[in-house]
Amino acid sequence: MTHEILLLGKPGCHLCDDAREVIARVAQDLAVPWTERSILDDPDLLAQYGEWIPVTFVDGVQHDYYRVDEARLRRALAP
């Protein structure tokens, strides 16, 4: 199964910067594609997640918010 990670955040968010580092490291180690979207680009995302960022999704399912637990993310992506 091929996994995919999505990070929702916004510019200037220090927690998003932290999450991005963890996700980039894990994605590279496990060869998993990941993308990032700004909630500022979508009014619906802003309304839904504005107070919860960063939000991480694995395979379209919300996985974490505020902080990304590296060990937990690795477990979610394990074969």
PDB file of N, CA, C and O in Angstrom:
ATOM      1  N   MET A   1       0.848  -1.188   0.000  1.00  0.00           N
ATOM      2  CA  MET A   1       0.000   0.000   0.000  1.00  0.00           C
ATOM      3  C   MET A   1       0.886   1.241   0.000  1.00  0.00           C
ATOM      4  O   MET A   1       1.866   1.317   0.741  1.00  0.00           O
ATOM      5  N   THR A   2       0.535   2.199  -0.828  1.00  0.00           N
ATOM      6  CA  THR A   2       1.259   3.453  -0.881  1.00  0.00           C
ATOM      7  C   THR A   2       0.549   4.462   0.009  1.00  0.00           C
ATOM      8  O   THR A   2      -0.652   4.692  -0.129  1.00  0.00           O
ATOM      9  N   HIS A   3       1.289   5.048   0.905  1.00  0.00           N
ATOM     10  CA  HIS A   3       0.728   6.043   1.814  1.00  0.00           C
ATOM     11  C   HIS A   3       0.980   7.442   1.282  1.00  0.00           C
ATOM     12  O   HIS A   3       1.793   7.656   0.383  1.00  0.00           O
ATOM     13  N   GLU A   4       0.256   8.388   1.868  1.00  0.00           N
ATOM     14  CA  GLU A   4       0.443   9.793   1.533  1.00  0.00           C
ATOM     15  C   GLU A   4       0.176  10.632   2.780  1.00  0.00           C
ATOM     16  O   GLU A   4      -0.741  10.351   3.552  1.00  0.00           O
ATOM     17  N   ILE A   5       0.990  11.661   2.957  1.00  0.00           N
ATOM     18  CA  ILE A   5       0.858  12.555   4.109  1.00  0.00           C
ATOM     19  C   ILE A   5       0.456  13.934   3.597  1.00  0.00           C
ATOM     20  O   ILE A   5       0.975  14.411   2.588  1.00  0.00           O
ATOM     21  N   LEU A   6      -0.467  14.561   4.303  1.00  0.00           N
ATOM     22  CA  LEU A   6      -0.867  15.942   4.024  1.00  0.00           C
ATOM     23  C   LEU A   6      -0.688  16.749   5.298  1.00  0.00           C
ATOM     24  O   LEU A   6      -1.132  16.342   6.371  1.00  0.00           O
ATOM     25  N   LEU A   7      -0.036  17.892   5.169  1.00  0.00           N
ATOM     26  CA  LEU A   7       0.134  18.824   6.287  1.00  0.00           C
ATOM     27  C   LEU A   7      -0.654  20.078   5.979  1.00  0.00           C
ATOM     28  O   LEU A   7      -0.439  20.715   4.947  1.00  0.00           O
ATOM     29  N   LEU A   8      -1.573  20.438   6.877  1.00  0.00           N
ATOM     30  CA  LEU A   8      -2.286  21.712   6.781  1.00  0.00           C
ATOM     31  C   LEU A   8      -1.653  22.674   7.761  1.00  0.00           C
ATOM     32  O   LEU A   8      -1.468  22.345   8.933  1.00  0.00           O
ATOM     33  N   GLY A   9      -1.324  23.849   7.291  1.00  0.00           N
ATOM     34  CA  GLY A   9      -0.714  24.858   8.144  1.00  0.00           C
ATOM     35  C   GLY A   9      -0.918  26.234   7.551  1.00  0.00           C
ATOM     36  O   GLY A   9      -1.838  26.460   6.765  1.00  0.00           O
ATOM     37  N   LYS A  10      -0.042  27.155   7.939  1.00  0.00           N
ATOM     38  CA  LYS A  10      -0.067  28.497   7.359  1.00  0.00           C
ATOM     39  C   LYS A  10       1.300  29.130   7.558  1.00  0.00           C
ATOM     40  O   LYS A  10       2.044  28.739   8.458  1.00  0.00           O
ATOM     41  N   PRO A  11       1.630  30.096   6.733  1.00  0.00           N
ATOM     42  CA  PRO A  11       2.917  30.787   6.872  1.00  0.00           C
ATOM     43  C   PRO A  11       3.037  31.456   8.242  1.00  0.00           C
ATOM     44  O   PRO A  11       2.062  31.973   8.788  1.00  0.00           O
ATOM     45  N   GLY A  12       4.252  31.431   8.781  1.00  0.00           N
ATOM     46  CA  GLY A  12       4.516  32.097  10.048  1.00  0.00           C
ATOM     47  C   GLY A  12       4.122  31.311  11.280  1.00  0.00           C
ATOM     48  O   GLY A  12       4.188  31.832  12.393  1.00  0.00           O
ATOM     49  N   CYS A  13       3.718  30.082  11.102  1.00  0.00           N
ATOM     50  CA  CYS A  13       3.292  29.224  12.215  1.00  0.00           C
ATOM     51  C   CYS A  13       4.482  28.392  12.675  1.00  0.00           C
ATOM     52  O   CYS A  13       4.944  27.516  11.943  1.00  0.00           O
ATOM     53  N   HIS A  14       4.988  28.657  13.891  1.00  0.00           N
ATOM     54  CA  HIS A  14       6.176  27.924  14.352  1.00  0.00           C
ATOM     55  C   HIS A  14       5.889  26.449  14.595  1.00  0.00           C
ATOM     56  O   HIS A  14       6.778  25.620  14.397  1.00  0.00           O
ATOM     57  N   LEU A  15       4.689  26.095  15.013  1.00  0.00           N
ATOM     58  CA  LEU A  15       4.351  24.688  15.178  1.00  0.00           C
ATOM     59  C   LEU A  15       4.311  23.984  13.824  1.00  0.00           C
ATOM     60  O   LEU A  15       4.651  22.806  13.718  1.00  0.00           O
ATOM     61  N   CYS A  16       3.893  24.718  12.787  1.00  0.00           N
ATOM     62  CA  CYS A  16       3.888  24.160  11.426  1.00  0.00           C
ATOM     63  C   CYS A  16       5.315  23.896  10.971  1.00  0.00           C
ATOM     64  O   CYS A  16       5.585  22.884  10.325  1.00  0.00           O
ATOM     65  N   ASP A  17       6.223  24.796  11.302  1.00  0.00           N
ATOM     66  CA  ASP A  17       7.634  24.593  10.957  1.00  0.00           C
ATOM     67  C   ASP A  17       8.169  23.326  11.612  1.00  0.00           C
ATOM     68  O   ASP A  17       8.873  22.543  10.975  1.00  0.00           O
ATOM     69  N   ASP A  18       7.836  23.127  12.881  1.00  0.00           N
ATOM     70  CA  ASP A  18       8.268  21.922  13.600  1.00  0.00           C
ATOM     71  C   ASP A  18       7.679  20.666  12.957  1.00  0.00           C
ATOM     72  O   ASP A  18       8.380  19.674  12.754  1.00  0.00           O
ATOM     73  N   ALA A  19       6.384  20.720  12.641  1.00  0.00           N
ATOM     74  CA  ALA A  19       5.710  19.573  12.032  1.00  0.00           C
ATOM     75  C   ALA A  19       6.319  19.259  10.671  1.00  0.00           C
ATOM     76  O   ALA A  19       6.523  18.093  10.334  1.00  0.00           O
ATOM     77  N   ARG A  20       6.606  20.282   9.900  1.00  0.00           N
ATOM     78  CA  ARG A  20       7.195  20.112   8.568  1.00  0.00           C
ATOM     79  C   ARG A  20       8.525  19.366   8.655  1.00  0.00           C
ATOM     80  O   ARG A  20       8.800  18.487   7.838  1.00  0.00           O
ATOM     81  N   GLU A  21       9.339  19.709   9.629  1.00  0.00           N
ATOM     82  CA  GLU A  21      10.636  19.041   9.795  1.00  0.00           C
ATOM     83  C   GLU A  21      10.460  17.554  10.079  1.00  0.00           C
ATOM     84  O   GLU A  21      11.143  16.722   9.483  1.00  0.00           O
ATOM     85  N   VAL A  22       9.557  17.221  10.975  1.00  0.00           N
ATOM     86  CA  VAL A  22       9.325  15.820  11.331  1.00  0.00           C
ATOM     87  C   VAL A  22       8.769  15.067  10.125  1.00  0.00           C
ATOM     88  O   VAL A  22       9.242  13.980   9.795  1.00  0.00           O
ATOM     89  N   ILE A  23       7.775  15.640   9.475  1.00  0.00           N
ATOM     90  CA  ILE A  23       7.149  14.975   8.325  1.00  0.00           C
ATOM     91  C   ILE A  23       8.159  14.779   7.202  1.00  0.00           C
ATOM     92  O   ILE A  23       8.220  13.705   6.605  1.00  0.00           O
ATOM     93  N   ALA A  24       8.943  15.798   6.915  1.00  0.00           N
ATOM     94  CA  ALA A  24       9.944  15.682   5.842  1.00  0.00           C
ATOM     95  C   ALA A  24      10.939  14.568   6.140  1.00  0.00           C
ATOM     96  O   ALA A  24      11.305  13.802   5.249  1.00  0.00           O
ATOM     97  N   ARG A  25      11.372  14.480   7.383  1.00  0.00           N
ATOM     98  CA  ARG A  25      12.340  13.445   7.777  1.00  0.00           C
ATOM     99  C   ARG A  25      11.735  12.044   7.630  1.00  0.00           C
ATOM    100  O   ARG A  25      12.351  11.151   7.046  1.00  0.00           O
ATOM    101  N   VAL A  26      10.542  11.867   8.157  1.00  0.00           N
ATOM    102  CA  VAL A  26       9.887  10.558   8.105  1.00  0.00           C
ATOM    103  C   VAL A  26       9.555  10.191   6.660  1.00  0.00           C
ATOM    104  O   VAL A  26       9.783   9.056   6.242  1.00  0.00           O
ATOM    105  N   ALA A  27       9.027  11.129   5.907  1.00  0.00           N
ATOM    106  CA  ALA A  27       8.664  10.868   4.514  1.00  0.00           C
ATOM    107  C   ALA A  27       9.889  10.468   3.694  1.00  0.00           C
ATOM    108  O   ALA A  27       9.817   9.569   2.856  1.00  0.00           O
ATOM    109  N   GLN A  28      10.996  11.131   3.936  1.00  0.00           N
ATOM    110  CA  GLN A  28      12.217  10.790   3.209  1.00  0.00           C
ATOM    111  C   GLN A  28      12.714   9.401   3.610  1.00  0.00           C
ATOM    112  O   GLN A  28      13.074   8.594   2.752  1.00  0.00           O
ATOM    113  N   ASP A  29      12.732   9.129   4.905  1.00  0.00           N
ATOM    114  CA  ASP A  29      13.203   7.825   5.388  1.00  0.00           C
ATOM    115  C   ASP A  29      12.376   6.670   4.828  1.00  0.00           C
ATOM    116  O   ASP A  29      12.910   5.608   4.505  1.00  0.00           O
ATOM    117  N   LEU A  30      11.059   6.894   4.717  1.00  0.00           N
ATOM    118  CA  LEU A  30      10.154   5.814   4.315  1.00  0.00           C
ATOM    119  C   LEU A  30       9.710   5.914   2.859  1.00  0.00           C
ATOM    120  O   LEU A  30       8.894   5.114   2.402  1.00  0.00           O
ATOM    121  N   ALA A  31      10.242   6.889   2.130  1.00  0.00           N
ATOM    122  CA  ALA A  31       9.880   7.110   0.723  1.00  0.00           C
ATOM    123  C   ALA A  31       8.368   7.278   0.544  1.00  0.00           C
ATOM    124  O   ALA A  31       7.754   6.665  -0.330  1.00  0.00           O
ATOM    125  N   VAL A  32       7.793   8.123   1.393  1.00  0.00           N
ATOM    126  CA  VAL A  32       6.360   8.395   1.352  1.00  0.00           C
ATOM    127  C   VAL A  32       6.162   9.824   0.836  1.00  0.00           C
ATOM    128  O   VAL A  32       6.791  10.753   1.342  1.00  0.00           O
ATOM    129  N   PRO A  33       5.301  10.009  -0.158  1.00  0.00           N
ATOM    130  CA  PRO A  33       5.059  11.366  -0.646  1.00  0.00           C
ATOM    131  C   PRO A  33       4.268  12.185   0.372  1.00  0.00           C
ATOM    132  O   PRO A  33       3.438  11.663   1.117  1.00  0.00           O
ATOM    133  N   TRP A  34       4.557  13.483   0.376  1.00  0.00           N
ATOM    134  CA  TRP A  34       3.790  14.358   1.254  1.00  0.00           C
ATOM    135  C   TRP A  34       3.599  15.705   0.581  1.00  0.00           C
ATOM    136  O   TRP A  34       4.398  16.124  -0.256  1.00  0.00           O
ATOM    137  N   THR A  35       2.523  16.369   0.969  1.00  0.00           N
ATOM    138  CA  THR A  35       2.210  17.696   0.450  1.00  0.00           C
ATOM    139  C   THR A  35       1.823  18.586   1.616  1.00  0.00           C
ATOM    140  O   THR A  35       1.511  18.121   2.712  1.00  0.00           O
ATOM    141  N   GLU A  36       1.852  19.859   1.346  1.00  0.00           N
ATOM    142  CA  GLU A  36       1.472  20.847   2.354  1.00  0.00           C
ATOM    143  C   GLU A  36       0.503  21.829   1.723  1.00  0.00           C
ATOM    144  O   GLU A  36       0.684  22.255   0.583  1.00  0.00           O
ATOM    145  N   ARG A  37      -0.521  22.180   2.474  1.00  0.00           N
ATOM    146  CA  ARG A  37      -1.491  23.182   2.025  1.00  0.00           C
ATOM    147  C   ARG A  37      -1.660  24.223   3.117  1.00  0.00           C
ATOM    148  O   ARG A  37      -1.643  23.914   4.309  1.00  0.00           O
ATOM    149  N   SER A  38      -1.821  25.459   2.682  1.00  0.00           N
ATOM    150  CA  SER A  38      -2.085  26.547   3.617  1.00  0.00           C
ATOM    151  C   SER A  38      -3.585  26.689   3.805  1.00  0.00           C
ATOM    152  O   SER A  38      -4.342  26.723   2.835  1.00  0.00           O
ATOM    153  N   ILE A  39      -4.006  26.771   5.050  1.00  0.00           N
ATOM    154  CA  ILE A  39      -5.430  26.976   5.321  1.00  0.00           C
ATOM    155  C   ILE A  39      -5.877  28.359   4.866  1.00  0.00           C
ATOM    156  O   ILE A  39      -7.074  28.605   4.716  1.00  0.00           O
ATOM    157  N   LEU A  40      -4.933  29.256   4.645  1.00  0.00           N
ATOM    158  CA  LEU A  40      -5.276  30.603   4.193  1.00  0.00           C
ATOM    159  C   LEU A  40      -5.746  30.611   2.743  1.00  0.00           C
ATOM    160  O   LEU A  40      -6.356  31.583   2.298  1.00  0.00           O
ATOM    161  N   ASP A  41      -5.470  29.545   2.004  1.00  0.00           N
ATOM    162  CA  ASP A  41      -5.861  29.452   0.599  1.00  0.00           C
ATOM    163  C   ASP A  41      -7.263  28.893   0.402  1.00  0.00           C
ATOM    164  O   ASP A  41      -7.769  28.869  -0.720  1.00  0.00           O
ATOM    165  N   ASP A  42      -7.891  28.446   1.480  1.00  0.00           N
ATOM    166  CA  ASP A  42      -9.202  27.804   1.363  1.00  0.00           C
ATOM    167  C   ASP A  42     -10.067  28.209   2.556  1.00  0.00           C
ATOM    168  O   ASP A  42      -9.785  27.805   3.684  1.00  0.00           O
ATOM    169  N   PRO A  43     -11.112  29.000   2.325  1.00  0.00           N
ATOM    170  CA  PRO A  43     -11.958  29.465   3.436  1.00  0.00           C
ATOM    171  C   PRO A  43     -12.560  28.331   4.264  1.00  0.00           C
ATOM    172  O   PRO A  43     -12.732  28.472   5.475  1.00  0.00           O
ATOM    173  N   ASP A  44     -12.878  27.214   3.622  1.00  0.00           N
ATOM    174  CA  ASP A  44     -13.453  26.085   4.368  1.00  0.00           C
ATOM    175  C   ASP A  44     -12.422  25.464   5.312  1.00  0.00           C
ATOM    176  O   ASP A  44     -12.729  25.140   6.459  1.00  0.00           O
ATOM    177  N   LEU A  45     -11.203  25.306   4.813  1.00  0.00           N
ATOM    178  CA  LEU A  45     -10.139  24.774   5.670  1.00  0.00           C
ATOM    179  C   LEU A  45      -9.829  25.737   6.811  1.00  0.00           C
ATOM    180  O   LEU A  45      -9.606  25.308   7.944  1.00  0.00           O
ATOM    181  N   LEU A  46      -9.815  27.024   6.520  1.00  0.00           N
ATOM    182  CA  LEU A  46      -9.568  28.038   7.550  1.00  0.00           C
ATOM    183  C   LEU A  46     -10.632  27.965   8.636  1.00  0.00           C
ATOM    184  O   LEU A  46     -10.316  28.022   9.825  1.00  0.00           O
ATOM    185  N   ALA A  47     -11.887  27.839   8.230  1.00  0.00           N
ATOM    186  CA  ALA A  47     -12.979  27.770   9.204  1.00  0.00           C
ATOM    187  C   ALA A  47     -12.910  26.493  10.039  1.00  0.00           C
ATOM    188  O   ALA A  47     -13.181  26.510  11.240  1.00  0.00           O
ATOM    189  N   GLN A  48     -12.549  25.398   9.397  1.00  0.00           N
ATOM    190  CA  GLN A  48     -12.551  24.106  10.095  1.00  0.00           C
ATOM    191  C   GLN A  48     -11.314  23.900  10.961  1.00  0.00           C
ATOM    192  O   GLN A  48     -11.414  23.337  12.051  1.00  0.00           O
ATOM    193  N   TYR A  49     -10.144  24.348  10.492  1.00  0.00           N
ATOM    194  CA  TYR A  49      -8.895  24.008  11.174  1.00  0.00           C
ATOM    195  C   TYR A  49      -8.112  25.209  11.680  1.00  0.00           C
ATOM    196  O   TYR A  49      -6.982  25.050  12.143  1.00  0.00           O
ATOM    197  N   GLY A  50      -8.672  26.384  11.606  1.00  0.00           N
ATOM    198  CA  GLY A  50      -7.944  27.595  11.949  1.00  0.00           C
ATOM    199  C   GLY A  50      -7.290  27.595  13.315  1.00  0.00           C
ATOM    200  O   GLY A  50      -6.214  28.172  13.476  1.00  0.00           O
ATOM    201  N   GLU A  51      -7.897  26.974  14.286  1.00  0.00           N
ATOM    202  CA  GLU A  51      -7.359  26.938  15.645  1.00  0.00           C
ATOM    203  C   GLU A  51      -6.604  25.657  15.955  1.00  0.00           C
ATOM    204  O   GLU A  51      -6.110  25.492  17.071  1.00  0.00           O
ATOM    205  N   TRP A  52      -6.503  24.751  14.996  1.00  0.00           N
ATOM    206  CA  TRP A  52      -5.940  23.427  15.247  1.00  0.00           C
ATOM    207  C   TRP A  52      -4.610  23.168  14.542  1.00  0.00           C
ATOM    208  O   TRP A  52      -4.031  22.095  14.715  1.00  0.00           O
ATOM    209  N   ILE A  53      -4.120  24.101  13.768  1.00  0.00           N
ATOM    210  CA  ILE A  53      -2.936  23.830  12.951  1.00  0.00           C
ATOM    211  C   ILE A  53      -1.676  23.727  13.791  1.00  0.00           C
ATOM    212  O   ILE A  53      -1.579  24.319  14.866  1.00  0.00           O
ATOM    213  N   PRO A  54      -0.729  22.979  13.295  1.00  0.00           N
ATOM    214  CA  PRO A  54      -0.784  22.185  12.080  1.00  0.00           C
ATOM    215  C   PRO A  54      -1.631  20.935  12.267  1.00  0.00           C
ATOM    216  O   PRO A  54      -1.735  20.391  13.366  1.00  0.00           O
ATOM    217  N   VAL A  55      -2.232  20.495  11.174  1.00  0.00           N
ATOM    218  CA  VAL A  55      -3.016  19.261  11.173  1.00  0.00           C
ATOM    219  C   VAL A  55      -2.376  18.321  10.166  1.00  0.00           C
ATOM    220  O   VAL A  55      -2.077  18.714   9.038  1.00  0.00           O
ATOM    221  N   THR A  56      -2.169  17.098  10.573  1.00  0.00           N
ATOM    222  CA  THR A  56      -1.552  16.089   9.721  1.00  0.00           C
ATOM    223  C   THR A  56      -2.584  15.023   9.369  1.00  0.00           C
ATOM    224  O   THR A  56      -3.324  14.544  10.228  1.00  0.00           O
ATOM    225  N   PHE A  57      -2.616  14.664   8.090  1.00  0.00           N
ATOM    226  CA  PHE A  57      -3.475  13.594   7.600  1.00  0.00           C
ATOM    227  C   PHE A  57      -2.599  12.499   7.014  1.00  0.00           C
ATOM    228  O   PHE A  57      -1.610  12.784   6.338  1.00  0.00           O
ATOM    229  N   VAL A  58      -2.956  11.263   7.268  1.00  0.00           N
ATOM    230  CA  VAL A  58      -2.304  10.117   6.657  1.00  0.00           C
ATOM    231  C   VAL A  58      -3.378   9.386   5.866  1.00  0.00           C
ATOM    232  O   VAL A  58      -4.375   8.926   6.422  1.00  0.00           O
ATOM    233  N   ASP A  59      -3.160   9.288   4.573  1.00  0.00           N
ATOM    234  CA  ASP A  59      -4.109   8.622   3.682  1.00  0.00           C
ATOM    235  C   ASP A  59      -5.512   9.212   3.803  1.00  0.00           C
ATOM    236  O   ASP A  59      -6.508   8.490   3.759  1.00  0.00           O
ATOM    237  N   GLY A  60      -5.576  10.532   3.955  1.00  0.00           N
ATOM    238  CA  GLY A  60      -6.857  11.229   3.991  1.00  0.00           C
ATOM    239  C   GLY A  60      -7.562  11.240   5.329  1.00  0.00           C
ATOM    240  O   GLY A  60      -8.648  11.806   5.453  1.00  0.00           O
ATOM    241  N   VAL A  61      -6.957  10.621   6.339  1.00  0.00           N
ATOM    242  CA  VAL A  61      -7.563  10.549   7.670  1.00  0.00           C
ATOM    243  C   VAL A  61      -6.740  11.411   8.625  1.00  0.00           C
ATOM    244  O   VAL A  61      -5.514  11.315   8.662  1.00  0.00           O
ATOM    245  N   GLN A  62      -7.437  12.264   9.406  1.00  0.00           N
ATOM    246  CA  GLN A  62      -6.714  13.112  10.346  1.00  0.00           C
ATOM    247  C   GLN A  62      -5.914  12.247  11.301  1.00  0.00           C
ATOM    248  O   GLN A  62      -6.423  11.291  11.887  1.00  0.00           O
ATOM    249  N   HIS A  63      -4.636  12.614  11.441  1.00  0.00           N
ATOM    250  CA  HIS A  63      -3.719  11.814  12.258  1.00  0.00           C
ATOM    251  C   HIS A  63      -3.287  12.559  13.519  1.00  0.00           C
ATOM    252  O   HIS A  63      -3.342  11.997  14.613  1.00  0.00           O
ATOM    253  N   ASP A  64      -2.866  13.794  13.387  1.00  0.00           N
ATOM    254  CA  ASP A  64      -2.382  14.604  14.513  1.00  0.00           C
ATOM    255  C   ASP A  64      -2.770  16.055  14.309  1.00  0.00           C
ATOM    256  O   ASP A  64      -3.106  16.472  13.201  1.00  0.00           O
ATOM    257  N   TYR A  65      -2.720  16.815  15.384  1.00  0.00           N
ATOM    258  CA  TYR A  65      -2.824  18.265  15.294  1.00  0.00           C
ATOM    259  C   TYR A  65      -1.922  18.865  16.368  1.00  0.00           C
ATOM    260  O   TYR A  65      -1.571  18.204  17.345  1.00  0.00           O
ATOM    261  N   TYR A  66      -1.559  20.113  16.170  1.00  0.00           N
ATOM    262  CA  TYR A  66      -0.607  20.869  16.996  1.00  0.00           C
ATOM    263  C   TYR A  66       0.832  20.353  16.868  1.00  0.00           C
ATOM    264  O   TYR A  66       1.720  21.102  16.460  1.00  0.00           O
ATOM    265  N   ARG A  67       1.061  19.114  17.203  1.00  0.00           N
ATOM    266  CA  ARG A  67       2.410  18.551  17.139  1.00  0.00           C
ATOM    267  C   ARG A  67       2.353  17.204  16.419  1.00  0.00           C
ATOM    268  O   ARG A  67       1.338  16.508  16.455  1.00  0.00           O
ATOM    269  N   VAL A  68       3.453  16.853  15.771  1.00  0.00           N
ATOM    270  CA  VAL A  68       3.549  15.561  15.106  1.00  0.00           C
ATOM    271  C   VAL A  68       4.474  14.681  15.931  1.00  0.00           C
ATOM    272  O   VAL A  68       5.646  15.002  16.128  1.00  0.00           O
ATOM    273  N   ASP A  69       3.939  13.580  16.406  1.00  0.00           N
ATOM    274  CA  ASP A  69       4.720  12.600  17.143  1.00  0.00           C
ATOM    275  C   ASP A  69       5.403  11.700  16.113  1.00  0.00           C
ATOM    276  O   ASP A  69       4.735  10.940  15.412  1.00  0.00           O
ATOM    277  N   GLU A  70       6.727  11.784  16.021  1.00  0.00           N
ATOM    278  CA  GLU A  70       7.450  11.063  14.990  1.00  0.00           C
ATOM    279  C   GLU A  70       7.242   9.558  15.080  1.00  0.00           C
ATOM    280  O   GLU A  70       7.007   8.911  14.059  1.00  0.00           O
ATOM    281  N   ALA A  71       7.320   8.998  16.254  1.00  0.00           N
ATOM    282  CA  ALA A  71       7.154   7.550  16.409  1.00  0.00           C
ATOM    283  C   ALA A  71       5.747   7.122  15.989  1.00  0.00           C
ATOM    284  O   ALA A  71       5.580   6.091  15.337  1.00  0.00           O
ATOM    285  N   ARG A  72       4.756   7.897  16.354  1.00  0.00           N
ATOM    286  CA  ARG A  72       3.368   7.578  15.997  1.00  0.00           C
ATOM    287  C   ARG A  72       3.179   7.661  14.482  1.00  0.00           C
ATOM    288  O   ARG A  72       2.502   6.816  13.896  1.00  0.00           O
ATOM    289  N   LEU A  73       3.770   8.668  13.849  1.00  0.00           N
ATOM    290  CA  LEU A  73       3.666   8.803  12.403  1.00  0.00           C
ATOM    291  C   LEU A  73       4.346   7.614  11.711  1.00  0.00           C
ATOM    292  O   LEU A  73       3.810   7.064  10.749  1.00  0.00           O
ATOM    293  N   ARG A  74       5.497   7.230  12.192  1.00  0.00           N
ATOM    294  CA  ARG A  74       6.195   6.074  11.598  1.00  0.00           C
ATOM    295  C   ARG A  74       5.362   4.803  11.725  1.00  0.00           C
ATOM    296  O   ARG A  74       5.314   3.996  10.796  1.00  0.00           O
ATOM    297  N   ARG A  75       4.711   4.622  12.863  1.00  0.00           N
ATOM    298  CA  ARG A  75       3.856   3.440  13.047  1.00  0.00           C
ATOM    299  C   ARG A  75       2.682   3.456  12.069  1.00  0.00           C
ATOM    300  O   ARG A  75       2.308   2.417  11.524  1.00  0.00           O
ATOM    301  N   ALA A  76       2.107   4.627  11.850  1.00  0.00           N
ATOM    302  CA  ALA A  76       0.963   4.734  10.934  1.00  0.00           C
ATOM    303  C   ALA A  76       1.362   4.415   9.495  1.00  0.00           C
ATOM    304  O   ALA A  76       0.532   3.980   8.696  1.00  0.00           O
ATOM    305  N   LEU A  77       2.633   4.633   9.171  1.00  0.00           N
ATOM    306  CA  LEU A  77       3.107   4.419   7.809  1.00  0.00           C
ATOM    307  C   LEU A  77       3.800   3.064   7.623  1.00  0.00           C
ATOM    308  O   LEU A  77       4.242   2.735   6.522  1.00  0.00           O
ATOM    309  N   ALA A  78       3.891   2.294   8.687  1.00  0.00           N
ATOM    310  CA  ALA A  78       4.561   0.989   8.605  1.00  0.00           C
ATOM    311  C   ALA A  78       3.769   0.052   7.703  1.00  0.00           C
ATOM    312  O   ALA A  78       2.540   0.103   7.658  1.00  0.00           O
ATOM    313  N   PRO A  79       4.493  -0.804   6.986  1.00  0.00           N
ATOM    314  CA  PRO A  79       3.805  -1.760   6.091  1.00  0.00           C
ATOM    315  C   PRO A  79       2.978  -2.781   6.856  1.00  0.00           C
ATOM    316  O   PRO A  79       2.346  -3.645   6.247  1.00  0.00           O
TER     317      PRO A  79
END
